[in-house]
Amino acid sequence: MRKLLSNTGFLGALAVTVVVGAILIFLTWQLASTPVPPSVGDLRDDLEFLSGELATMKERLERLRARQAVLEREADVLRQANRLLREEETARQAEFDALQSELDFYRRLAGTGGAQTGLEVYRAELLATGSDRVFQFVLTLTQNIRRASIISGRARIDVEGTLDDRPVTLYWAQLSDGATAEPAFRFKYFQQLEGYLALPEGFMPNRLVVTLETKGQRSPVQRSYGWATLLRESSEEPKATRRLRLGESSEASGTRGGVR
C-alpha cells in the first residue's frame, strides 16, 4: 500500500511539472513573438540618422541638377556653333559655285576652254511664278570675244508637249499675249533675255526649244531642254549663280535684253 501511494505521488508531481513547464514554454514563446516597442531614445537616434541621409541625398540631387544645367548649356552652345558652321559652309559653297560659274562664263567668252564657238545659248532658265500656267524664262546668250562683233537677231521659243493626249508644239504667238514681239537680241559679248510663257489649260509641256536666228548666219543655233529638268535645276540653283553677277551695266554687256 505504501509503495502504491509513493508511485501515485510521483506521477502527480510529474504531471504538475509537465503542466508548469508547458505554461512556461508558452509564455516564453509569446514574449519572444511579440515585438518590443522601441524606446524614445531609439526612435530619436533613428530620426537623426534618417534626417542626415535625407540631407545628403538632397545635396547630391542639387549637385546633379547643377551638372545637368551645365551640360545642357554646353550642348546648346555646341548646337548653335554647329548650326553656324553649317550656315557658313553653305554660304561659302554657294559663293564658290557662283564664282565657278562666273569663271566658266568668262572662259567661255575668252575661248580659253578650247571652244571657239560663236553665238551660243550659255544658259537657259525656267522659273515658276504665282500661276501654275505661267513661267518665266531667262536666256543667257554669248559669243566668243575673239569673234566679238555686234551680232543681232531673234530668239524663237517653242514648247513641245501634249494636249488631249496628242503631241502639240506651241509657238511664241500662242505662248505670249499675242501682242509681244519675239525676243530680239543685239550684243557684242553677252546678253540676257527675259520673258514669260503662258501655257493653255490642259497642255502638258515636255520640252523647251530655243532657236537663235541671225542675219548672215547659214544655220540657226538650236538648243532643246527637258521642261521638268530645266524647271527643277533652275529652282535649285542660287540666284547669284543664275544671274552670274555679270555687272548688268550696258558698258559690261553691251545690252541686257528684257522682254516682258
C-alpha positions as CSV (number, residue, x, y, z in Angstrom):
1,M,0.0,0.0,0.0
2,R,2.8,2.4,1.0
3,K,4.5,1.6,-2.3
4,L,1.4,2.3,-4.4
5,L,0.9,5.6,-2.7
6,S,4.5,6.5,-3.4
7,N,4.1,5.8,-7.1
8,T,0.9,7.8,-7.2
9,G,2.5,10.9,-5.7
10,F,5.4,10.7,-8.1
11,L,3.1,10.6,-11.1
12,G,1.1,13.6,-9.7
13,A,4.3,15.6,-9.2
14,L,5.4,14.7,-12.7
15,A,2.1,15.8,-14.2
16,V,2.3,19.1,-12.3
17,T,5.9,19.6,-13.5
18,V,4.9,19.0,-17.1
19,V,2.0,21.4,-17.0
20,V,4.1,24.1,-15.4
21,G,6.8,23.6,-18.0
22,A,4.3,23.8,-20.8
23,I,3.0,27.0,-19.4
24,L,6.5,28.5,-19.1
25,I,7.3,27.5,-22.7
26,F,4.1,29.1,-23.9
27,L,4.7,32.3,-22.1
28,T,8.3,32.4,-23.4
29,W,7.1,31.9,-27.0
30,Q,4.5,34.7,-26.5
31,L,7.1,37.1,-25.2
32,A,9.6,36.2,-28.0
33,S,7.0,36.6,-30.8
34,T,5.5,39.9,-29.5
35,P,7.7,42.9,-30.8
36,V,9.1,45.0,-28.1
37,P,8.1,48.7,-28.8
38,P,11.2,50.8,-29.3
39,S,12.2,53.3,-26.8
40,V,12.1,57.1,-27.2
41,G,15.8,57.2,-27.4
42,D,16.0,54.6,-30.2
43,L,13.4,56.5,-32.2
44,R,15.3,59.8,-31.7
45,D,18.5,58.1,-33.0
46,D,16.7,56.6,-36.0
47,L,15.2,60.0,-36.8
48,E,18.5,61.8,-36.6
49,F,20.1,59.1,-38.9
50,L,17.4,59.3,-41.5
51,S,17.4,63.1,-41.4
52,G,21.2,63.1,-42.1
53,E,20.7,60.6,-45.0
54,L,17.9,62.8,-46.4
55,A,20.1,65.9,-46.3
56,T,22.9,64.0,-48.0
57,M,20.6,62.9,-50.8
58,K,19.3,66.4,-51.3
59,E,22.8,67.8,-51.6
60,R,23.7,65.1,-54.1
61,L,20.5,65.8,-56.1
62,E,21.3,69.6,-56.2
63,R,24.8,68.8,-57.5
64,L,23.4,66.5,-60.2
65,R,20.9,69.2,-61.2
66,A,23.6,71.8,-61.4
67,R,25.8,69.5,-63.5
68,Q,22.8,68.8,-65.8
69,A,22.2,72.5,-66.3
70,V,25.9,73.0,-67.2
71,L,25.7,70.1,-69.6
72,E,22.6,71.5,-71.2
73,R,24.2,74.9,-71.7
74,E,27.2,73.3,-73.2
75,A,25.0,71.2,-75.5
76,D,23.1,74.4,-76.6
77,V,26.4,76.2,-77.3
78,L,27.6,73.2,-79.4
79,R,24.4,73.1,-81.3
80,Q,24.5,76.8,-82.1
81,A,28.1,76.5,-83.1
82,N,27.3,73.6,-85.3
83,R,24.4,75.4,-86.9
84,L,26.6,78.5,-87.6
85,L,29.3,76.3,-89.1
86,R,26.7,74.6,-91.4
87,E,25.3,78.0,-92.5
88,E,28.8,79.4,-93.1
89,E,29.7,76.3,-95.1
90,T,26.5,76.6,-97.1
91,A,27.2,80.2,-97.8
92,R,30.8,79.6,-98.8
93,Q,29.7,76.7,-101.1
94,A,27.1,79.0,-102.7
95,E,29.8,81.7,-103.2
96,F,32.2,79.2,-104.6
97,D,29.6,77.9,-107.0
98,A,28.8,81.4,-108.1
99,L,32.5,82.2,-108.7
100,Q,33.0,79.0,-110.5
101,S,30.0,79.8,-112.7
102,E,31.4,83.2,-113.5
103,L,34.8,81.7,-114.2
104,D,33.3,79.2,-116.6
105,F,31.3,82.0,-118.2
106,Y,34.3,84.2,-118.9
107,R,36.3,81.2,-120.0
108,R,33.5,80.6,-122.5
109,L,33.7,84.2,-123.7
110,A,37.5,84.2,-124.0
111,G,37.6,80.8,-125.6
112,T,40.2,79.5,-123.1
113,G,38.3,76.3,-122.5
114,G,39.1,75.1,-126.0
115,A,35.8,76.1,-127.6
116,Q,35.9,78.7,-130.3
117,T,32.2,78.8,-131.0
118,G,30.3,81.9,-132.0
119,L,26.7,82.6,-130.9
120,E,25.6,80.2,-128.2
121,V,22.9,79.8,-125.5
122,Y,25.2,79.7,-122.5
123,R,22.3,79.0,-120.1
124,A,18.6,78.6,-120.2
125,E,16.5,79.0,-117.0
126,L,12.8,78.3,-116.3
127,L,11.2,79.7,-113.2
128,A,7.8,79.1,-111.7
129,T,5.6,82.1,-110.9
130,G,2.5,82.6,-108.8
131,S,0.4,81.0,-111.5
132,D,0.8,77.3,-112.3
133,R,0.3,78.1,-116.0
134,V,2.8,81.0,-116.3
135,F,6.6,80.5,-116.3
136,Q,9.5,83.0,-116.5
137,F,12.3,82.2,-118.8
138,V,15.9,83.7,-118.8
139,L,18.3,83.1,-121.7
140,T,21.9,84.0,-121.4
141,L,23.4,84.4,-124.9
142,T,27.2,84.7,-125.5
143,Q,29.7,84.7,-128.3
144,N,33.5,84.3,-128.2
145,I,35.4,87.5,-127.6
146,R,37.8,86.7,-130.4
147,R,34.8,87.0,-132.7
148,A,33.5,90.0,-130.9
149,S,31.5,91.9,-133.4
150,I,28.0,93.1,-132.8
151,I,25.5,90.4,-133.5
152,S,21.8,90.7,-133.7
153,G,18.8,88.5,-134.4
154,R,15.8,87.0,-132.7
155,A,15.2,84.1,-130.3
156,R,12.4,81.8,-131.3
157,I,11.0,79.9,-128.3
158,D,8.7,76.9,-128.8
159,V,7.3,74.5,-126.2
160,E,6.6,70.8,-127.2
161,G,4.1,68.8,-125.2
162,T,0.7,67.1,-125.3
163,L,-2.8,68.4,-125.4
164,D,-5.8,66.0,-125.2
165,D,-3.2,63.1,-125.5
166,R,-1.9,64.5,-128.8
167,P,1.6,65.8,-129.5
168,V,1.4,69.6,-129.9
169,T,4.0,72.4,-130.4
170,L,3.2,75.8,-129.1
171,Y,4.8,78.8,-130.8
172,W,5.5,82.3,-129.5
173,A,2.2,83.7,-130.6
174,Q,0.4,81.0,-128.5
175,L,2.7,81.4,-125.5
176,S,2.6,85.2,-125.2
177,D,-0.3,87.7,-125.2
178,G,-0.2,87.9,-128.9
179,A,0.9,91.5,-129.0
180,T,4.5,91.0,-127.7
181,A,7.1,90.5,-130.4
182,E,9.5,87.6,-130.2
183,P,12.6,88.2,-128.1
184,A,15.3,90.0,-130.0
185,F,19.0,90.3,-129.2
186,R,21.8,92.6,-130.2
187,F,25.1,92.4,-128.3
188,K,28.8,92.1,-128.7
189,Y,29.8,89.8,-125.8
190,F,26.8,88.6,-124.0
191,Q,23.1,89.4,-123.3
192,Q,20.3,88.1,-121.1
193,L,16.7,87.8,-122.5
194,E,13.8,87.5,-120.1
195,G,10.1,86.9,-120.6
196,Y,7.1,84.9,-119.7
197,L,5.4,81.9,-121.2
198,A,1.7,81.3,-120.6
199,L,0.5,77.7,-121.2
200,P,-3.1,77.0,-122.2
201,E,-5.2,74.8,-119.9
202,G,-4.8,71.1,-120.4
203,F,-1.4,71.5,-122.1
204,M,1.4,69.3,-120.6
205,P,4.8,70.7,-121.5
206,N,7.7,68.3,-122.3
207,R,10.5,70.3,-123.9
208,L,11.6,73.9,-124.3
209,V,13.2,74.6,-127.7
210,V,15.3,77.7,-128.2
211,T,16.3,78.7,-131.7
212,L,18.6,81.7,-132.4
213,E,18.4,83.2,-135.8
214,T,20.7,85.9,-137.1
215,K,21.2,87.7,-140.4
216,G,24.1,86.3,-142.4
217,Q,24.3,83.0,-140.4
218,R,23.9,79.9,-142.5
219,S,22.1,77.8,-140.0
220,P,20.4,78.8,-136.8
221,V,21.6,77.8,-133.3
222,Q,19.0,75.5,-131.7
223,R,19.0,74.1,-128.2
224,S,16.4,71.8,-126.6
225,Y,15.8,71.3,-122.9
226,G,13.6,68.9,-120.9
227,W,10.9,71.0,-119.3
228,A,10.8,69.3,-115.9
229,T,14.6,69.0,-115.6
230,L,15.1,72.7,-116.5
231,L,12.4,73.8,-114.1
232,R,13.9,71.8,-111.2
233,E,17.6,72.8,-111.9
234,S,16.6,76.5,-112.2
235,S,14.8,76.4,-108.9
236,E,17.7,74.7,-107.1
237,E,20.3,77.0,-108.5
238,P,21.2,80.0,-106.3
239,K,20.0,83.3,-107.6
240,A,23.5,84.8,-107.5
241,T,24.7,81.9,-109.7
242,R,21.8,82.2,-112.1
243,R,22.4,85.9,-112.7
244,L,26.1,85.3,-112.9
245,R,26.7,88.7,-111.2
246,L,27.7,90.0,-114.6
247,G,27.7,93.6,-113.7
248,E,24.5,94.3,-115.5
249,S,25.5,97.6,-116.9
250,S,25.4,98.3,-120.6
251,E,29.2,99.0,-120.5
252,A,29.9,95.4,-119.4
253,S,27.4,93.6,-121.5
254,G,26.6,95.9,-124.4
255,T,22.9,95.4,-123.8
256,R,20.8,93.4,-121.4
257,G,17.6,92.2,-123.0
258,G,14.4,92.5,-121.2
259,V,11.3,91.0,-122.8
260,R,8.1,91.4,-120.8
